Every structure is written in C-alpha cells, then in structure tokens.
Amino acid sequence: MAKSKKLERIVRFSAGHDCMRFECKLKSPRCMPGGGGSHSVHGVDAKFFVKGADGAVQFVLFTGWLPRASKQDEYGWESIGGALPADLGYHSKKPRYDGQTSIKEACEFCDGKPCYYDGSGLNAYGAMHALVNGGDAALWAFLEEYYAHVFHGKPYPKPVEYPTPLRK
C-alpha cells in the first residue's frame, strides 16, 4: 500500500446560535420560539480534522458554549451545559464498505468531489479521552492513528489514560 502524503491538521470552530433569546441569524421567518421551525439553541462546535491523500478523519466536540450578549446579563458569563463528544468519523474518496453511498455535495476533504462519510457519536469518546487526558498532542496522535486505521487497516487507536496513577 502506498504511503500517504504528509497529514494536515485542521481546527475549526463553528459559532453557536440562540434563536430563543435572539432574532434568528439565518433570517428564517419560520424560526419562532415555540414554533415548529425554530432552530432553538446550540453552542460552539470545535472540529478537529486530519486530512491526507485518502480523505480525512474528524472529531467534533459540542462545547456547550452558548451565545451571549456582550455585557453580563441575568445568566452571567457561564455557559449552560458541558462539552459533549459528538462525532468521530471519516470523509473518504471511495466507499469503505459494500453498499456505502456517497454524499452528493462536493467535499473539501475529497478534493471537491462527493465523499463517502461515516461517523459515530459513541466512538467519539476515545478522541475525547485523548484530548482530556493528554491534551492536543494526544488528540492529534489519536486522530492520526484513526486515519491509519480507517484508510490503511492499521489497529484502532488505544485509549489514552491519565498519565499518573490513582491515589490510594
């Protein structure tokens, strides 16, 4: 199997929205609190990608950081909720299993062509443990090993344990 080009690391943050307290930033006339078309509330998403010649893998983290007015309000500065590992998945230039269908839209991780995507929220906990227990270096190592697993049949990444033993 040919070795992939160097892997690229990409981090993106998607702004949150609060269509309950603020006007809909998507300008949808159907987005009304209590109505069927409301976008409701969603915090900032942190997305980590490892991209290579075969496609990319991604880890998505819902931060729970919600939009706020620029001055302190009745809710204070704290966000509601906590971080939630939301997705560990891949964008592939070719199918990874029999019967997999492509996403028809152009994919930036597949050179603008349609991609074959699959992911799992339950599998995202391994990436979350890597980030929490080992920081960004451990997360990047986990994602690079996951890339090798998905695209080159290497073993699935091992869990990242906290670096010191439990107290007795």
C-alpha positions in Angstrom: 0.0 0.0 0.0 1.4 3.4 -1.0 2.2 5.7 1.8 0.0 8.8 2.1 1.4 12.3 1.8 2.0 14.2 5.0 -1.1 14.6 7.1 -2.6 18.1 7.6 -4.1 19.1 10.9 -7.1 21.5 10.8 -9.1 23.0 13.6 -12.4 24.9 13.1 -14.9 26.5 15.4 -18.5 27.0 14.4 -20.4 29.8 16.1 -23.3 28.9 18.2 -26.8 30.2 17.9 -29.6 31.1 20.2 -32.9 31.6 18.4 -34.8 31.6 21.6 -33.5 34.8 23.0 -32.1 36.5 19.9 -33.5 37.0 16.4 -32.7 34.1 14.0 -29.3 34.8 12.5 -30.3 32.6 9.5 -33.2 35.1 8.8 -35.8 32.3 8.7 -39.3 33.6 9.0 -40.4 30.2 10.4 -37.9 30.3 13.3 -40.1 31.3 16.2 -39.6 30.1 19.8 -42.3 27.5 20.5 -43.0 27.1 16.8 -42.2 24.1 14.6 -39.4 25.9 12.7 -37.3 27.2 15.5 -33.5 26.5 15.3 -33.5 26.6 19.2 -30.2 26.8 20.9 -26.8 25.3 20.1 -23.3 26.1 21.3 -20.0 26.4 19.6 -18.7 23.3 17.8 -15.0 22.6 17.9 -14.0 20.4 14.9 -10.6 18.7 14.5 -9.6 17.2 11.2 -6.6 15.1 10.0 -6.5 15.3 6.2 -4.4 13.2 3.9 -4.3 11.8 0.3 -7.2 9.3 1.1 -9.6 11.8 2.6 -9.9 13.0 6.2 -11.0 11.9 9.7 -12.8 14.2 12.1 -13.6 14.7 15.8 -16.5 17.0 16.6 -16.9 18.4 20.1 -20.0 20.2 21.2 -18.6 22.7 23.7 -21.8 23.8 25.3 -20.6 27.4 25.0 -23.8 29.4 24.2 -24.1 32.8 22.6 -24.4 35.8 25.0 -24.9 39.5 24.9 -21.6 41.4 25.1 -22.4 42.6 28.6 -23.2 40.4 31.6 -26.8 39.5 31.7 -29.1 37.7 34.1 -27.5 34.4 33.2 -24.0 35.6 34.0 -20.9 34.7 31.9 -21.2 30.9 32.4 -22.3 28.6 29.7 -25.1 26.1 30.2 -24.1 22.5 29.9 -20.7 21.0 29.3 -18.7 19.6 26.5 -20.0 16.6 24.6 -18.0 14.4 22.2 -20.4 14.4 19.2 -18.7 12.6 16.3 -15.7 10.6 15.2 -15.9 9.9 11.5 -14.2 10.0 8.1 -14.6 11.6 4.7 -13.4 9.1 2.1 -12.8 9.4 -1.7 -14.1 5.9 -2.2 -16.5 3.6 -0.4 -15.2 2.0 2.8 -17.8 -0.9 2.8 -20.2 -2.6 0.4 -23.3 -0.6 -0.4 -22.0 2.7 1.0 -23.4 5.6 -0.9 -21.7 8.9 -1.4 -22.8 12.3 -0.1 -23.7 14.1 -3.4 -22.3 17.5 -2.4 -18.7 18.5 -3.2 -16.5 17.7 -0.2 -13.4 19.9 0.6 -11.7 16.9 2.2 -12.1 14.8 -1.0 -10.7 17.3 -3.5 -14.2 18.9 -4.2 -15.7 15.5 -5.2 -18.6 13.7 -3.5 -17.4 11.8 -0.5 -18.3 8.7 1.4 -18.9 9.7 5.0 -19.5 7.7 8.1 -19.2 8.6 11.8 -20.4 7.8 15.3 -21.1 9.8 18.4 -20.4 6.7 20.6 -16.9 6.2 19.1 -16.1 9.9 19.8 -15.4 9.2 23.4 -12.0 7.7 22.6 -10.9 11.0 21.0 -12.4 12.9 24.0 -10.4 10.8 26.4 -7.2 11.6 24.4 -7.9 15.3 24.5 -8.8 15.4 28.2 -6.1 13.0 29.4 -3.3 14.1 27.1 -4.1 17.5 25.6 -3.8 18.4 22.0 -0.7 16.3 21.3 -2.6 13.1 22.4 -5.7 14.1 20.4 -3.6 14.6 17.2 -1.8 11.3 17.7 -5.2 9.6 18.3 -6.7 11.1 15.1 -3.6 10.2 13.0 -3.8 6.6 14.3 -7.5 6.6 13.5 -6.7 7.8 9.9 -4.2 4.9 9.5 -6.9 2.6 10.9 -9.7 3.8 8.5 -7.6 4.1 5.4 -4.8 1.6 5.8 -6.2 -1.1 8.0 -3.9 -0.4 11.0 -5.1 -1.1 14.6 -7.7 1.2 16.2 -6.1 3.7 18.5 -5.6 2.6 22.1 -7.3 4.7 24.8 -5.2 7.5 26.4 -5.1 7.0 30.1 -4.3 9.8 32.6 -0.5 9.9 33.0 -0.4 9.3 36.7 -1.8 6.6 38.9 -4.9 7.0 41.1 -4.3 8.0 44.7 -4.6 5.2 47.3 
